[in-house]
Amino acid sequence: MNKTLIALGCVVLLLLTGCVFGDPTAVRSVSLNFQAPEGQSKVSLSVSETQVQEALKLIDGVLVSRGFHRDLHPLAAEDQARGIIAFYGICGVSLRENRLTVGFLEFHAQRSSVHVRKTCNLLKDKLSSRYGVDRVKIEH
């Protein structure tokens, strides 16, 4: 009986501290889909293309105005292989095929902070006004 109570107490302690299921993490992203040129069903873009550079400048302007600072250190090879273009603290910008994504990751949070939600809404508004509402979406 004593061992059963100790085991039960350990399980309860682990559940209460979050050690079993890990720490909660809030994730939110804003993505911009680039359209394929006429006659093509698929598009694969690179960072050096004009339309991507224009979108990146708009994104950088919004993030910097909201207090996010771009990490100036060179990206690791594995980050580049995953399509990551830049980091802004808890925010990362990536390009995969036809989608440019700005992702926010907040540890020890069950939902995104007000600051991140407002930043995502501002990004969505700015990107939508430039590229069209149907090409921009927020995911969480």
N, CA, C and O atoms as CSV, one atom per row, in Angstrom:
chain,resi,resn,atom,element,x,y,z
A,1,MET,N,N,0.828,-1.195,0.000
A,1,MET,CA,C,0.000,0.000,0.000
A,1,MET,C,C,0.863,1.247,0.000
A,1,MET,O,O,0.562,2.212,-0.702
A,2,ASN,N,N,1.931,1.236,0.778
A,2,ASN,CA,C,2.818,2.390,0.874
A,2,ASN,C,C,3.482,2.696,-0.470
A,2,ASN,O,O,3.614,3.862,-0.841
A,3,LYS,N,N,3.905,1.649,-1.209
A,3,LYS,CA,C,4.532,1.845,-2.519
A,3,LYS,C,C,3.529,2.396,-3.526
A,3,LYS,O,O,3.885,3.205,-4.383
A,4,THR,N,N,2.292,1.964,-3.423
A,4,THR,CA,C,1.240,2.454,-4.320
A,4,THR,C,C,1.009,3.945,-4.111
A,4,THR,O,O,0.874,4.693,-5.079
A,5,LEU,N,N,0.963,4.378,-2.867
A,5,LEU,CA,C,0.775,5.808,-2.576
A,5,LEU,C,C,1.959,6.640,-3.048
A,5,LEU,O,O,1.780,7.743,-3.565
A,6,ILE,N,N,3.153,6.121,-2.875
A,6,ILE,CA,C,4.354,6.840,-3.330
A,6,ILE,C,C,4.334,6.960,-4.861
A,6,ILE,O,O,4.607,8.028,-5.409
A,7,ALA,N,N,4.006,5.853,-5.545
A,7,ALA,CA,C,3.944,5.882,-7.012
A,7,ALA,C,C,2.872,6.846,-7.488
A,7,ALA,O,O,3.098,7.622,-8.417
A,8,LEU,N,N,1.711,6.800,-6.860
A,8,LEU,CA,C,0.624,7.708,-7.221
A,8,LEU,C,C,1.021,9.167,-6.971
A,8,LEU,O,O,0.724,10.047,-7.779
A,9,GLY,N,N,1.691,9.408,-5.850
A,9,GLY,CA,C,2.169,10.761,-5.537
A,9,GLY,C,C,3.165,11.259,-6.565
A,9,GLY,O,O,3.133,12.431,-6.941
A,10,CYS,N,N,4.059,10.376,-7.032
A,10,CYS,CA,C,5.036,10.761,-8.061
A,10,CYS,C,C,4.359,11.103,-9.380
A,10,CYS,O,O,4.733,12.070,-10.044
A,11,VAL,N,N,3.358,10.306,-9.758
A,11,VAL,CA,C,2.628,10.567,-11.002
A,11,VAL,C,C,1.914,11.917,-10.926
A,11,VAL,O,O,1.966,12.708,-11.867
A,12,VAL,N,N,1.250,12.173,-9.801
A,12,VAL,CA,C,0.555,13.455,-9.625
A,12,VAL,C,C,1.539,14.606,-9.682
A,12,VAL,O,O,1.261,15.628,-10.309
A,13,LEU,N,N,2.692,14.454,-9.033
A,13,LEU,CA,C,3.714,15.502,-9.044
A,13,LEU,C,C,4.209,15.774,-10.463
A,13,LEU,O,O,4.366,16.928,-10.860
A,14,LEU,N,N,4.454,14.705,-11.225
A,14,LEU,CA,C,4.898,14.880,-12.613
A,14,LEU,C,C,3.842,15.579,-13.461
A,14,LEU,O,O,4.166,16.450,-14.268
A,15,LEU,N,N,2.590,15.200,-13.279
A,15,LEU,CA,C,1.512,15.834,-14.034
A,15,LEU,C,C,1.367,17.312,-13.681
A,15,LEU,O,O,1.149,18.146,-14.560
A,16,LEU,N,N,1.488,17.631,-12.410
A,16,LEU,CA,C,1.330,19.022,-11.973
A,16,LEU,C,C,2.477,19.913,-12.445
A,16,LEU,O,O,2.274,21.099,-12.703
A,17,THR,N,N,3.664,19.357,-12.558
A,17,THR,CA,C,4.806,20.166,-12.984
A,17,THR,C,C,4.956,20.213,-14.492
A,17,THR,O,O,5.764,20.981,-15.013
A,18,GLY,N,N,4.188,19.401,-15.196
A,18,GLY,CA,C,4.247,19.432,-16.657
A,18,GLY,C,C,5.379,18.620,-17.235
A,18,GLY,O,O,5.638,18.712,-18.435
A,19,CYS,N,N,6.060,17.834,-16.436
A,19,CYS,CA,C,7.207,17.071,-16.923
A,19,CYS,C,C,6.817,15.933,-17.862
A,19,CYS,O,O,7.607,15.543,-18.721
A,20,VAL,N,N,5.633,15.410,-17.708
A,20,VAL,CA,C,5.231,14.281,-18.537
A,20,VAL,C,C,4.866,14.737,-19.949
A,20,VAL,O,O,5.284,14.121,-20.930
A,21,PHE,N,N,4.110,15.785,-20.049
A,21,PHE,CA,C,3.613,16.224,-21.351
A,21,PHE,C,C,4.428,17.364,-21.951
A,21,PHE,O,O,4.128,17.803,-23.062
A,22,GLY,N,N,5.423,17.842,-21.270
A,22,GLY,CA,C,6.238,18.933,-21.774
A,22,GLY,C,C,5.605,20.280,-21.507
A,22,GLY,O,O,4.444,20.375,-21.110
A,23,ASP,N,N,6.377,21.304,-21.727
A,23,ASP,CA,C,5.887,22.664,-21.509
A,23,ASP,C,C,4.986,23.081,-22.658
A,23,ASP,O,O,5.232,22.715,-23.807
A,24,PRO,N,N,3.945,23.843,-22.355
A,24,PRO,CA,C,3.076,24.324,-23.432
A,24,PRO,C,C,3.826,25.320,-24.322
A,24,PRO,O,O,4.693,26.058,-23.854
A,25,THR,N,N,3.485,25.327,-25.581
A,25,THR,CA,C,4.110,26.234,-26.536
A,25,THR,C,C,3.027,26.820,-27.433
A,25,THR,O,O,2.228,26.091,-28.020
A,26,ALA,N,N,3.014,28.136,-27.528
A,26,ALA,CA,C,2.060,28.818,-28.402
A,26,ALA,C,C,2.713,29.045,-29.765
A,26,ALA,O,O,3.836,29.542,-29.858
A,27,VAL,N,N,1.998,28.677,-30.802
A,27,VAL,CA,C,2.495,28.824,-32.171
A,27,VAL,C,C,1.472,29.600,-32.977
A,27,VAL,O,O,0.274,29.325,-32.906
A,28,ARG,N,N,1.941,30.562,-33.737
A,28,ARG,CA,C,1.072,31.347,-34.613
A,28,ARG,C,C,1.899,31.737,-35.826
A,28,ARG,O,O,3.088,32.033,-35.703
A,29,SER,N,N,1.279,31.739,-36.989
A,29,SER,CA,C,2.014,32.112,-38.199
A,29,SER,C,C,1.130,32.880,-39.167
A,29,SER,O,O,-0.096,32.774,-39.152
A,30,VAL,N,N,1.792,33.647,-39.997
A,30,VAL,CA,C,1.145,34.371,-41.094
A,30,VAL,C,C,1.849,33.914,-42.362
A,30,VAL,O,O,3.078,33.937,-42.438
A,31,SER,N,N,1.074,33.500,-43.356
A,31,SER,CA,C,1.707,33.027,-44.586
A,31,SER,C,C,1.164,33.762,-45.804
A,31,SER,O,O,0.005,34.174,-45.852
A,32,LEU,N,N,2.041,33.906,-46.774
A,32,LEU,CA,C,1.727,34.537,-48.055
A,32,LEU,C,C,2.008,33.521,-49.145
A,32,LEU,O,O,3.129,33.030,-49.277
A,33,ASN,N,N,0.980,33.209,-49.928
A,33,ASN,CA,C,1.144,32.283,-51.050
A,33,ASN,C,C,1.405,33.068,-52.322
A,33,ASN,O,O,0.669,33.997,-52.655
A,34,PHE,N,N,2.446,32.691,-53.018
A,34,PHE,CA,C,2.741,33.285,-54.315
A,34,PHE,C,C,2.083,32.433,-55.384
A,34,PHE,O,O,2.103,31.205,-55.311
A,35,GLN,N,N,1.510,33.078,-56.361
A,35,GLN,CA,C,0.801,32.365,-57.414
A,35,GLN,C,C,1.763,31.901,-58.496
A,35,GLN,O,O,2.764,32.553,-58.791
A,36,ALA,N,N,1.432,30.760,-59.076
A,36,ALA,CA,C,2.221,30.234,-60.185
A,36,ALA,C,C,1.952,31.062,-61.434
A,36,ALA,O,O,0.819,31.484,-61.663
A,37,PRO,N,N,2.978,31.299,-62.241
A,37,PRO,CA,C,2.765,32.011,-63.501
A,37,PRO,C,C,1.801,31.235,-64.399
A,37,PRO,O,O,1.672,30.016,-64.287
A,38,GLU,N,N,1.137,31.957,-65.281
A,38,GLU,CA,C,0.177,31.317,-66.181
A,38,GLU,C,C,0.853,30.198,-66.961
A,38,GLU,O,O,1.981,30.340,-67.433
A,39,GLY,N,N,0.142,29.088,-67.084
A,39,GLY,CA,C,0.670,27.949,-67.811
A,39,GLY,C,C,1.459,26.991,-66.940
A,39,GLY,O,O,1.838,25.914,-67.400
A,40,GLN,N,N,1.715,27.358,-65.691
A,40,GLN,CA,C,2.440,26.477,-64.780
A,40,GLN,C,C,1.534,26.122,-63.609
A,40,GLN,O,O,0.760,26.952,-63.131
A,41,SER,N,N,1.641,24.887,-63.160
A,41,SER,CA,C,0.802,24.468,-62.038
A,41,SER,C,C,1.528,24.621,-60.706
A,41,SER,O,O,0.898,24.619,-59.648
A,42,LYS,N,N,2.826,24.751,-60.756
A,42,LYS,CA,C,3.618,24.805,-59.536
A,42,LYS,C,C,4.642,25.934,-59.648
A,42,LYS,O,O,5.131,26.244,-60.734
A,43,VAL,N,N,4.953,26.539,-58.506
A,43,VAL,CA,C,5.956,27.589,-58.492
A,43,VAL,C,C,6.965,27.283,-57.386
A,43,VAL,O,O,6.600,26.860,-56.289
A,44,SER,N,N,8.221,27.503,-57.694
A,44,SER,CA,C,9.276,27.333,-56.696
A,44,SER,C,C,10.131,28.591,-56.743
A,44,SER,O,O,10.784,28.878,-57.746
A,45,LEU,N,N,10.117,29.325,-55.660
A,45,LEU,CA,C,10.778,30.630,-55.619
A,45,LEU,C,C,12.092,30.581,-54.868
A,45,LEU,O,O,12.354,29.659,-54.095
A,46,SER,N,N,12.914,31.593,-55.112
A,46,SER,CA,C,14.147,31.755,-54.341
A,46,SER,C,C,14.111,33.116,-53.660
A,46,SER,O,O,13.342,33.999,-54.040
A,47,VAL,N,N,14.947,33.266,-52.658
A,47,VAL,CA,C,14.990,34.496,-51.871
A,47,VAL,C,C,15.394,35.693,-52.731
A,47,VAL,O,O,15.017,36.825,-52.429
A,48,SER,N,N,16.146,35.458,-53.785
A,48,SER,CA,C,16.655,36.567,-54.595
A,48,SER,C,C,15.626,37.143,-55.573
A,48,SER,O,O,15.882,38.180,-56.185
A,49,GLU,N,N,14.487,36.503,-55.728
A,49,GLU,CA,C,13.486,36.995,-56.670
A,49,GLU,C,C,12.821,38.271,-56.173
A,49,GLU,O,O,12.627,38.448,-54.970
A,50,THR,N,N,12.475,39.150,-57.092
A,50,THR,CA,C,11.950,40.476,-56.773
A,50,THR,C,C,10.706,40.425,-55.895
A,50,THR,O,O,10.623,41.153,-54.906
A,51,GLN,N,N,9.739,39.581,-56.238
A,51,GLN,CA,C,8.503,39.541,-55.462
A,51,GLN,C,C,8.745,39.058,-54.027
A,51,GLN,O,O,8.066,39.504,-53.102
A,52,VAL,N,N,9.698,38.161,-53.840
A,52,VAL,CA,C,10.040,37.693,-52.496
A,52,VAL,C,C,10.740,38.803,-51.729
A,52,VAL,O,O,10.448,39.021,-50.553
A,53,GLN,N,N,11.664,39.511,-52.382
A,53,GLN,CA,C,12.378,40.609,-51.732
A,53,GLN,C,C,11.422,41.718,-51.294
A,53,GLN,O,O,11.578,42.280,-50.210
A,54,GLU,N,N,10.434,42.032,-52.134
A,54,GLU,CA,C,9.441,43.053,-51.771
A,54,GLU,C,C,8.646,42.635,-50.537
A,54,GLU,O,O,8.421,43.441,-49.634
A,55,ALA,N,N,8.227,41.382,-50.502
A,55,ALA,CA,C,7.467,40.869,-49.350
A,55,ALA,C,C,8.343,40.865,-48.099
A,55,ALA,O,O,7.874,41.202,-47.012
A,56,LEU,N,N,9.597,40.491,-48.247
A,56,LEU,CA,C,10.511,40.466,-47.094
A,56,LEU,C,C,10.737,41.866,-46.530
A,56,LEU,O,O,10.835,42.033,-45.314
A,57,LYS,N,N,10.820,42.869,-47.396
A,57,LYS,CA,C,10.974,44.255,-46.915
A,57,LYS,C,C,9.750,44.698,-46.136
A,57,LYS,O,O,9.871,45.350,-45.099
A,58,LEU,N,N,8.571,44.345,-46.632
A,58,LEU,CA,C,7.331,44.689,-45.936
A,58,LEU,C,C,7.289,43.988,-44.572
A,58,LEU,O,O,6.963,44.612,-43.563
A,59,ILE,N,N,7.617,42.697,-44.543
A,59,ILE,CA,C,7.631,41.926,-43.295
A,59,ILE,C,C,8.650,42.498,-42.316
A,59,ILE,O,O,8.356,42.663,-41.132
A,60,ASP,N,N,9.845,42.798,-42.810
A,60,ASP,CA,C,10.889,43.366,-41.950
A,60,ASP,C,C,10.431,44.690,-41.342
A,60,ASP,O,O,10.655,44.945,-40.159
A,61,GLY,N,N,9.795,45.522,-42.149
A,61,GLY,CA,C,9.303,46.813,-41.656
A,61,GLY,C,C,8.294,46.656,-40.534
A,61,GLY,O,O,8.348,47.377,-39.537
A,62,VAL,N,N,7.365,45.706,-40.695
A,62,VAL,CA,C,6.358,45.467,-39.656
A,62,VAL,C,C,7.012,44.909,-38.398
A,62,VAL,O,O,6.740,45.385,-37.296
A,63,LEU,N,N,7.866,43.909,-38.551
A,63,LEU,CA,C,8.482,43.290,-37.376
A,63,LEU,C,C,9.354,44.268,-36.600
A,63,LEU,O,O,9.293,44.308,-35.371
A,64,VAL,N,N,10.160,45.054,-37.298
A,64,VAL,CA,C,11.025,46.027,-36.628
A,64,VAL,C,C,10.193,47.103,-35.936
A,64,VAL,O,O,10.519,47.527,-34.828
A,65,SER,N,N,9.114,47.545,-36.591
A,65,SER,CA,C,8.258,48.566,-35.979
A,65,SER,C,C,7.563,48.048,-34.719
A,65,SER,O,O,7.179,48.840,-33.859
A,66,ARG,N,N,7.398,46.726,-34.601
A,66,ARG,CA,C,6.758,46.117,-33.436
A,66,ARG,C,C,7.774,45.669,-32.385
A,66,ARG,O,O,7.410,45.018,-31.406
A,67,GLY,N,N,9.056,46.018,-32.587
A,67,GLY,CA,C,10.069,45.738,-31.570
A,67,GLY,C,C,10.854,44.454,-31.751
A,67,GLY,O,O,11.626,44.083,-30.867
A,68,PHE,N,N,10.680,43.769,-32.862
A,68,PHE,CA,C,11.466,42.565,-33.130
A,68,PHE,C,C,12.745,42.972,-33.853
A,68,PHE,O,O,12.721,43.819,-34.746
A,69,HIS,N,N,13.859,42.364,-33.459
A,69,HIS,CA,C,15.151,42.704,-34.050
A,69,HIS,C,C,15.695,41.502,-34.806
A,69,HIS,O,O,15.734,40.383,-34.293
A,70,ARG,N,N,16.114,41.763,-36.035
A,70,ARG,CA,C,16.639,40.685,-36.873
A,70,ARG,C,C,17.986,40.218,-36.347
A,70,ARG,O,O,18.858,41.024,-36.022
A,71,ASP,N,N,18.139,38.900,-36.270
A,71,ASP,CA,C,19.403,38.294,-35.870
A,71,ASP,C,C,20.371,38.430,-37.043
A,71,ASP,O,O,20.092,37.963,-38.147
A,72,LEU,N,N,21.501,39.069,-36.792
A,72,LEU,CA,C,22.459,39.339,-37.865
A,72,LEU,C,C,23.491,38.226,-38.042
A,72,LEU,O,O,24.323,38.292,-38.946
A,73,HIS,N,N,23.443,37.215,-37.192
A,73,HIS,CA,C,24.374,36.090,-37.326
A,73,HIS,C,C,24.002,35.255,-38.554
A,73,HIS,O,O,22.824,35.130,-38.890
A,74,PRO,N,N,25.001,34.688,-39.217
A,74,PRO,CA,C,24.698,33.827,-40.378
A,74,PRO,C,C,23.860,32.623,-39.949
A,74,PRO,O,O,24.032,32.088,-38.854
A,75,LEU,N,N,22.961,32.213,-40.822
A,75,LEU,CA,C,22.110,31.061,-40.539
A,75,LEU,C,C,22.909,29.771,-40.623
A,75,LEU,O,O,23.828,29.652,-41.433
A,76,ALA,N,N,22.557,28.816,-39.788
A,76,ALA,CA,C,23.179,27.495,-39.838
A,76,ALA,C,C,22.727,26.779,-41.104
A,76,ALA,O,O,21.652,27.060,-41.634
A,77,ALA,N,N,23.542,25.864,-41.579
A,77,ALA,CA,C,23.245,25.134,-42.814
A,77,ALA,C,C,21.925,24.376,-42.706
A,77,ALA,O,O,21.166,24.321,-43.674
A,78,GLU,N,N,21.640,23.789,-41.535
A,78,GLU,CA,C,20.388,23.037,-41.391
A,78,GLU,C,C,19.170,23.958,-41.415
A,78,GLU,O,O,18.100,23.557,-41.874
A,79,ASP,N,N,19.322,25.193,-40.924
A,79,ASP,CA,C,18.225,26.161,-41.006
A,79,ASP,C,C,17.971,26.561,-42.461
A,79,ASP,O,O,16.825,26.626,-42.908
A,80,GLN,N,N,19.042,26.822,-43.181
A,80,GLN,CA,C,18.906,27.176,-44.592
A,80,GLN,C,C,18.276,26.032,-45.381
A,80,GLN,O,O,17.475,26.271,-46.285
A,81,ALA,N,N,18.628,24.800,-45.048
A,81,ALA,CA,C,18.071,23.637,-45.741
A,81,ALA,C,C,16.570,23.515,-45.493
A,81,ALA,O,O,15.851,22.974,-46.333
A,82,ARG,N,N,16.088,24.009,-44.352
A,82,ARG,CA,C,14.658,23.982,-44.041
A,82,ARG,C,C,13.930,25.184,-44.629
A,82,ARG,O,O,12.719,25.310,-44.450
A,83,GLY,N,N,14.636,26.066,-45.324
A,83,GLY,CA,C,14.008,27.210,-45.970
A,83,GLY,C,C,13.948,28.460,-45.116
A,83,GLY,O,O,13.294,29.432,-45.494
A,84,ILE,N,N,14.609,28.456,-43.982
A,84,ILE,CA,C,14.578,29.626,-43.106
A,84,ILE,C,C,15.438,30.733,-43.702
A,84,ILE,O,O,16.563,30.508,-44.149
A,85,ILE,N,N,14.871,31.933,-43.693
A,85,ILE,CA,C,15.541,33.101,-44.261
A,85,ILE,C,C,16.124,33.982,-43.172
A,85,ILE,O,O,17.244,34.477,-43.302
A,86,ALA,N,N,15.367,34.182,-42.092
A,86,ALA,CA,C,15.800,35.096,-41.029
A,86,ALA,C,C,15.120,34.749,-39.712
A,86,ALA,O,O,14.048,34.144,-39.682
A,87,PHE,N,N,15.773,35.150,-38.624
A,87,PHE,CA,C,15.199,35.045,-37.283
A,87,PHE,C,C,15.068,36.434,-36.687
A,87,PHE,O,O,15.923,37.298,-36.882
A,88,TYR,N,N,13.982,36.628,-35.959
A,88,TYR,CA,C,13.729,37.868,-35.227
A,88,TYR,C,C,13.349,37.477,-33.797
A,88,TYR,O,O,12.202,37.675,-33.395
A,89,GLY,N,N,14.270,36.936,-33.037
A,89,GLY,CA,C,13.961,36.484,-31.682
A,89,GLY,C,C,13.032,35.285,-31.720
A,89,GLY,O,O,13.419,34.217,-32.194
A,90,ILE,N,N,11.795,35.448,-31.220
A,90,ILE,CA,C,10.830,34.342,-31.188
A,90,ILE,C,C,10.150,34.131,-32.537
A,90,ILE,O,O,9.234,33.316,-32.652
A,91,CYS,N,N,10.586,34.846,-33.533
A,91,CYS,CA,C,9.961,34.822,-34.854
A,91,CYS,C,C,10.963,34.342,-35.904
A,91,CYS,O,O,12.136,34.716,-35.879
A,92,GLY,N,N,10.485,33.515,-36.817
A,92,GLY,CA,C,11.306,33.066,-37.927
A,92,GLY,C,C,10.577,33.275,-39.241
A,92,GLY,O,O,9.353,33.157,-39.300
A,93,VAL,N,N,11.319,33.584,-40.293
A,93,VAL,CA,C,10.744,33.782,-41.631
A,93,VAL,C,C,11.312,32.698,-42.534
A,93,VAL,O,O,12.527,32.509,-42.600
A,94,SER,N,N,10.428,31.984,-43.231
A,94,SER,CA,C,10.888,30.905,-44.095
A,94,SER,C,C,10.192,30.954,-45.452
A,94,SER,O,O,9.108,31.520,-45.596
A,95,LEU,N,N,10.842,30.350,-46.436
A,95,LEU,CA,C,10.312,30.254,-47.794
A,95,LEU,C,C,10.390,28.804,-48.225
A,95,LEU,O,O,11.468,28.211,-48.269
A,96,ARG,N,N,9.229,28.239,-48.542
A,96,ARG,CA,C,9.163,26.863,-49.043
A,96,ARG,C,C,8.244,26.855,-50.251
A,96,ARG,O,O,7.079,27.244,-50.163
A,97,GLU,N,N,8.768,26.417,-51.356
A,97,GLU,CA,C,8.050,26.360,-52.627
A,97,GLU,C,C,7.394,27.697,-52.935
A,97,GLU,O,O,8.086,28.638,-53.323
A,98,ASN,N,N,6.069,27.807,-52.773
A,98,ASN,CA,C,5.387,29.057,-53.126
A,98,ASN,C,C,4.878,29.815,-51.905
A,98,ASN,O,O,4.050,30.715,-52.043
A,99,ARG,N,N,5.358,29.466,-50.712
A,99,ARG,CA,C,4.821,30.073,-49.490
A,99,ARG,C,C,5.921,30.719,-48.652
A,99,ARG,O,O,6.936,30.104,-48.323
A,100,LEU,N,N,5.673,31.983,-48.323
A,100,LEU,CA,C,6.535,32.730,-47.405
A,100,LEU,C,C,5.800,32.762,-46.070
A,100,LEU,O,O,4.662,33.224,-45.997
A,101,THR,N,N,6.445,32.274,-45.017
A,101,THR,CA,C,5.787,32.140,-43.723
A,101,THR,C,C,6.556,32.879,-42.639
A,101,THR,O,O,7.780,32.784,-42.550
A,102,VAL,N,N,5.818,33.614,-41.817
A,102,VAL,CA,C,6.364,34.269,-40.636
A,102,VAL,C,C,5.776,33.530,-39.443
A,102,VAL,O,O,4.576,33.615,-39.184
A,103,GLY,N,N,6.624,32.804,-38.717
A,103,GLY,CA,C,6.152,31.984,-37.616
A,103,GLY,C,C,6.641,32.476,-36.266
A,103,GLY,O,O,7.803,32.855,-36.115
A,104,PHE,N,N,5.749,32.467,-35.289
A,104,PHE,CA,C,6.070,32.891,-33.922
A,104,PHE,C,C,5.955,31.680,-33.006
A,104,PHE,O,O,5.004,30.905,-33.108
A,105,LEU,N,N,6.919,31.521,-32.117
A,105,LEU,CA,C,6.960,30.406,-31.193
A,105,LEU,C,C,7.237,30.944,-29.795
A,105,LEU,O,O,8.308,31.488,-29.525
A,106,GLU,N,N,6.251,30.783,-28.909
A,106,GLU,CA,C,6.392,31.265,-27.536
A,106,GLU,C,C,6.303,30.082,-26.570
A,106,GLU,O,O,5.270,29.419,-26.480
A,107,PHE,N,N,7.392,29.828,-25.852
A,107,PHE,CA,C,7.433,28.738,-24.896
A,107,PHE,C,C,6.754,29.141,-23.593
A,107,PHE,O,O,6.659,30.324,-23.268
A,108,HIS,N,N,6.291,28.158,-22.863
A,108,HIS,CA,C,5.625,28.352,-21.567
A,108,HIS,C,C,4.363,29.191,-21.707
A,108,HIS,O,O,4.019,29.958,-20.808
A,109,ALA,N,N,3.678,29.046,-22.827
A,109,ALA,CA,C,2.432,29.790,-23.059
A,109,ALA,C,C,1.442,28.872,-23.762
A,109,ALA,O,O,1.803,28.140,-24.684
A,110,GLN,N,N,0.203,28.920,-23.322
A,110,GLN,CA,C,-0.808,28.093,-23.967
A,110,GLN,C,C,-1.434,28.794,-25.168
A,110,GLN,O,O,-1.991,28.147,-26.055
A,111,ARG,N,N,-1.339,30.106,-25.189
A,111,ARG,CA,C,-1.802,30.860,-26.357
A,111,ARG,C,C,-0.847,32.009,-26.599
A,111,ARG,O,O,-0.116,32.424,-25.700
A,112,SER,N,N,-0.858,32.514,-27.803
A,112,SER,CA,C,0.045,33.596,-28.172
A,112,SER,C,C,-0.244,34.846,-27.366
A,112,SER,O,O,-1.388,35.121,-27.002
A,113,SER,N,N,0.812,35.599,-27.095
A,113,SER,CA,C,0.672,36.845,-26.337
A,113,SER,C,C,-0.083,37.886,-27.160
A,113,SER,O,O,-0.211,37.757,-28.377
A,114,VAL,N,N,-0.573,38.902,-26.488
A,114,VAL,CA,C,-1.287,39.989,-27.159
A,114,VAL,C,C,-0.366,40.651,-28.184
A,114,VAL,O,O,-0.796,40.992,-29.285
A,115,HIS,N,N,0.901,40.830,-27.814
A,115,HIS,CA,C,1.863,41.473,-28.713
A,115,HIS,C,C,2.017,40.666,-30.007
A,115,HIS,O,O,2.031,41.239,-31.096
A,116,VAL,N,N,2.131,39.362,-29.893
A,116,VAL,CA,C,2.275,38.512,-31.083
A,116,VAL,C,C,0.989,38.516,-31.901
A,116,VAL,O,O,1.042,38.598,-33.128
A,117,ARG,N,N,-0.154,38.430,-31.250
A,117,ARG,CA,C,-1.427,38.449,-31.987
A,117,ARG,C,C,-1.598,39.756,-32.754
A,117,ARG,O,O,-2.024,39.747,-33.909
A,118,LYS,N,N,-1.269,40.880,-32.118
A,118,LYS,CA,C,-1.381,42.173,-32.808
A,118,LYS,C,C,-0.385,42.271,-33.961
A,118,LYS,O,O,-0.702,42.827,-35.012
A,119,THR,N,N,0.815,41.731,-33.764
A,119,THR,CA,C,1.820,41.741,-34.835
A,119,THR,C,C,1.340,40.894,-36.008
A,119,THR,O,O,1.489,41.299,-37.161
A,120,CYS,N,N,0.775,39.744,-35.734
A,120,CYS,CA,C,0.242,38.877,-36.804
A,120,CYS,C,C,-0.894,39.570,-37.556
A,120,CYS,O,O,-0.964,39.505,-38.784
A,121,ASN,N,N,-1.773,40.226,-36.819
A,121,ASN,CA,C,-2.871,40.945,-37.475
A,121,ASN,C,C,-2.354,42.075,-38.352
A,121,ASN,O,O,-2.867,42.301,-39.448
A,122,LEU,N,N,-1.335,42.785,-37.869
A,122,LEU,CA,C,-0.750,43.864,-38.669
A,122,LEU,C,C,-0.073,43.299,-39.916
A,122,LEU,O,O,-0.213,43.852,-41.007
A,123,LEU,N,N,0.662,42.197,-39.755
A,123,LEU,CA,C,1.276,41.544,-40.924
A,123,LEU,C,C,0.208,41.120,-41.929
A,123,LEU,O,O,0.360,41.332,-43.132
A,124,LYS,N,N,-0.860,40.528,-41.434
A,124,LYS,CA,C,-1.938,40.095,-42.326
A,124,LYS,C,C,-2.541,41.287,-43.068
A,124,LYS,O,O,-2.773,41.215,-44.275
A,125,ASP,N,N,-2.793,42.377,-42.351
A,125,ASP,CA,C,-3.367,43.567,-42.986
A,125,ASP,C,C,-2.445,44.130,-44.062
A,125,ASP,O,O,-2.885,44.416,-45.176
A,126,LYS,N,N,-1.174,44.287,-43.730
A,126,LYS,CA,C,-0.212,44.871,-44.691
A,126,LYS,C,C,-0.022,43.968,-45.910
A,126,LYS,O,O,-0.036,44.442,-47.046
A,127,LEU,N,N,0.155,42.657,-45.668
A,127,LEU,CA,C,0.347,41.735,-46.786
A,127,LEU,C,C,-0.917,41.616,-47.635
A,127,LEU,O,O,-0.840,41.530,-48.860
A,128,SER,N,N,-2.085,41.611,-46.980
A,128,SER,CA,C,-3.354,41.517,-47.714
A,128,SER,C,C,-3.592,42.734,-48.585
A,128,SER,O,O,-4.068,42.614,-49.713
A,129,SER,N,N,-3.259,43.913,-48.061
A,129,SER,CA,C,-3.476,45.126,-48.864
A,129,SER,C,C,-2.533,45.167,-50.061
A,129,SER,O,O,-2.867,45.766,-51.083
A,130,ARG,N,N,-1.386,44.555,-49.957
A,130,ARG,CA,C,-0.411,44.549,-51.059
A,130,ARG,C,C,-0.649,43.394,-52.038
A,130,ARG,O,O,-0.544,43.575,-53.251
A,131,TYR,N,N,-0.974,42.196,-51.505
A,131,TYR,CA,C,-1.041,41.002,-52.346
A,131,TYR,C,C,-2.438,40.407,-52.505
A,131,TYR,O,O,-2.639,39.520,-53.335
A,132,GLY,N,N,-3.395,40.879,-51.726
A,132,GLY,CA,C,-4.755,40.349,-51.808
A,132,GLY,C,C,-5.082,39.453,-50.620
A,132,GLY,O,O,-4.243,38.688,-50.145
A,133,VAL,N,N,-6.313,39.566,-50.158
A,133,VAL,CA,C,-6.767,38.842,-48.967
A,133,VAL,C,C,-6.695,37.331,-49.157
A,133,VAL,O,O,-6.369,36.600,-48.221
A,134,ASP,N,N,-6.997,36.864,-50.358
A,134,ASP,CA,C,-7.050,35.425,-50.593
A,134,ASP,C,C,-5.674,34.751,-50.558
A,134,ASP,O,O,-5.602,33.524,-50.489
A,135,ARG,N,N,-4.597,35.511,-50.602
A,135,ARG,CA,C,-3.251,34.944,-50.601
A,135,ARG,C,C,-2.583,34.954,-49.224
A,135,ARG,O,O,-1.477,34.437,-49.070
A,136,VAL,N,N,-3.251,35.542,-48.220
A,136,VAL,CA,C,-2.646,35.686,-46.888
A,136,VAL,C,C,-3.552,35.038,-45.856
A,136,VAL,O,O,-4.771,35.214,-45.878
A,137,LYS,N,N,-2.932,34.279,-44.941
A,137,LYS,CA,C,-3.745,33.708,-43.855
A,137,LYS,C,C,-2.926,33.573,-42.581
A,137,LYS,O,O,-1.700,33.459,-42.596
A,138,ILE,N,N,-3.670,33.593,-41.473
A,138,ILE,CA,C,-3.088,33.387,-40.144
A,138,ILE,C,C,-3.451,31.979,-39.701
A,138,ILE,O,O,-4.589,31.536,-39.855
A,139,GLU,N,N,-2.466,31.286,-39.152
A,139,GLU,CA,C,-2.701,29.946,-38.619
A,139,GLU,C,C,-2.238,29.903,-37.166
A,139,GLU,O,O,-1.230,30.509,-36.801
A,140,HIS,N,N,-2.995,29.175,-36.346
A,140,HIS,CA,C,-2.608,28.999,-34.941
A,140,HIS,C,C,-3.137,27.707,-34.419
A,140,HIS,O,O,-2.918,27.375,-33.254
